[in-house]
């Protein structure tokens, strides 16, 4: 963790060349970023802020069979959300809605909640109206955490969609 936080600090303080070096180093050693706190403390800067207009890396990471790479992709969108751009978070949230891992449900819900907090509650509600029935309940609960109680209840009362094997989401 300490090494990664130093890398984030170097990235934030560095010029363009240093930022590229930090980003490349992080990606080269991404297999060592292997738990939620390491991902959450680093991905917005070392991936999100390092990307220019080409955000295809997010899609490649989101398609990985490795949980931590998928989480890096989702949490990296926090950088764009803080800048007022909800599109990357919403796009990856749609893609990762059916991820089987609970830690991804939490990351998706968290990034959706941040869209509502930092970009637009209307944008978040529009997304939820279309997708709440398919969302894992953990992701939905995280996403609506800041809503007033009546609105939270309304979204939680959306009947879950049955998925393979008759399981509810």
C-alpha positions in Angstrom: 0.0 0.0 0.0 2.8 2.4 0.9 4.5 1.9 -2.4 1.3 2.4 -4.3 0.5 5.6 -2.4 4.0 6.9 -3.2 3.3 6.1 -6.9 0.0 8.0 -6.7 1.8 11.0 -5.1 4.5 10.9 -7.8 1.8 10.8 -10.5 -0.1 13.7 -9.0 3.0 15.9 -8.6 4.7 14.8 -11.9 4.8 16.3 -15.3 3.5 14.5 -18.4 6.6 12.3 -18.7 6.5 11.2 -15.0 2.8 10.6 -15.2 3.2 8.3 -18.2 6.0 6.5 -16.4 3.8 6.0 -13.2 0.9 4.8 -15.3 3.1 2.3 -17.3 4.7 1.0 -14.1 1.3 0.5 -12.5 0.0 -1.4 -15.5 3.1 -3.5 -15.7 2.6 -4.5 -12.0 -1.2 -4.7 -12.0 -1.1 -8.3 -10.9 0.2 -7.0 -7.5 -2.9 -4.7 -7.1 -4.9 -7.5 -5.7 -7.4 -6.3 -3.1 -10.1 -3.7 -2.9 -8.1 -1.1 -0.8 -5.2 -1.1 -3.2 -7.5 -0.8 -6.2 -9.7 1.9 -4.7 -6.7 4.1 -3.5 -5.0 4.0 -6.9 -7.2 3.4 -9.9 -8.8 6.8 -10.2 -5.4 8.5 -10.6 -3.1 5.8 -12.0 -5.6 4.7 -14.6 -8.5 7.2 -14.9 -6.4 10.4 -14.8 -3.8 8.8 -17.0 -6.2 8.2 -19.9 -6.7 10.9 -22.4 -9.5 10.6 -24.9 -8.7 7.0 -25.6 -10.5 5.1 -22.9 -10.3 1.7 -24.5 -8.1 0.4 -21.6 -11.1 0.6 -19.4 -13.0 -1.7 -21.7 -10.1 -4.2 -21.9 -9.8 -4.2 -18.1 -13.5 -4.5 -17.7 -13.5 -7.6 -19.9 -10.7 -9.3 -17.9 -11.4 -12.6 -16.2 -9.5 -11.2 -13.2 -11.7 -9.6 -10.5 -9.1 -6.9 -9.6 -8.7 -5.7 -13.2 -12.4 -5.4 -13.6 -12.6 -3.4 -10.3 -9.7 -1.2 -11.5 -11.7 -0.4 -14.6 -14.9 0.5 -12.7 -13.1 2.5 -10.0 -11.0 4.3 -12.5 -14.2 6.0 -13.8 -14.3 7.9 -10.5 -11.7 10.3 -12.1 -14.2 11.2 -14.9 -17.2 11.4 -12.6 -15.3 13.9 -10.4 -14.7 15.9 -13.6 -18.5 15.9 -14.4 -18.4 13.2 -17.0 -20.7 10.3 -16.1 -20.5 8.4 -19.4 -17.5 6.1 -18.5 -19.1 5.1 -15.2 -22.5 4.5 -16.7 -21.1 2.5 -19.7 -19.0 0.2 -17.5 -21.8 -0.1 -14.9 -24.0 -1.4 -17.7 -21.4 -3.8 -18.8 -20.5 -5.1 -15.3 -24.1 -5.2 -13.9 -24.2 -9.0 -14.1 -20.7 -9.6 -12.8 -20.8 -12.5 -10.4 -18.6 -11.1 -7.7 -19.9 -9.2 -4.7 -16.9 -6.8 -4.7 -17.9 -5.8 -8.2 -21.5 -5.2 -7.1 -20.1 -2.8 -4.4 -17.8 -1.0 -6.9 -20.6 -0.6 -9.5 -23.0 0.7 -6.8 -20.4 3.1 -5.4 -19.5 4.6 -8.8 -23.2 5.0 -9.6 -23.8 6.7 -6.3 -20.9 9.1 -7.1 -22.6 9.9 -10.5 -25.7 11.0 -8.6 -23.6 12.9 -6.1 -21.2 14.7 -8.4 -22.9 14.8 -11.8 -26.6 14.5 -11.6 -29.2 12.7 -9.6 -31.5 12.7 -12.6 -28.8 10.9 -14.6 -28.5 8.3 -11.9 -32.3 7.9 -11.6 -32.6 7.5 -15.3 -30.0 4.7 -15.3 -31.7 3.0 -12.3 -35.2 3.2 -14.0 -33.7 1.2 -16.9 -31.5 -1.2 -14.9 -32.6 -1.6 -11.3 -34.6 -4.8 -11.9 -31.4 -6.5 -13.3 -29.1 -5.1 -10.7 -27.7 -7.1 -7.8 -29.3 -5.8 -4.7 -25.9 -4.9 -3.2 -25.1 -2.6 -6.2 -28.6 -1.1 -6.0 -28.3 -0.4 -2.3 -25.0 1.3 -2.7 -26.3 3.4 -5.6 -29.4 4.7 -3.8 -27.7 5.2 -0.4 -28.1 9.0 -0.5 -31.7 9.0 -1.7 -34.6 10.0 0.6 -36.3 7.0 2.2 -39.4 7.0 -0.1 -37.3 7.0 -3.2 -35.0 4.3 -1.8 -38.0 2.1 -1.0 -39.4 2.6 -4.5 -36.2 1.4 -6.1 -35.8 -1.5 -3.6 -39.3 -2.6 -4.3 -38.5 -3.1 -8.0 -39.0 -6.8 -8.5 -35.6 -8.5 -9.3 -35.3 -10.2 -12.6 -34.7 -14.0 -12.5 -31.4 -15.1 -14.0 -30.0 -18.5 -14.9 -30.8 -21.2 -12.5 -33.9 -19.4 -11.2 -31.8 -17.2 -8.8 -32.9 -13.7 -8.1 -30.6 -10.7 -8.4 
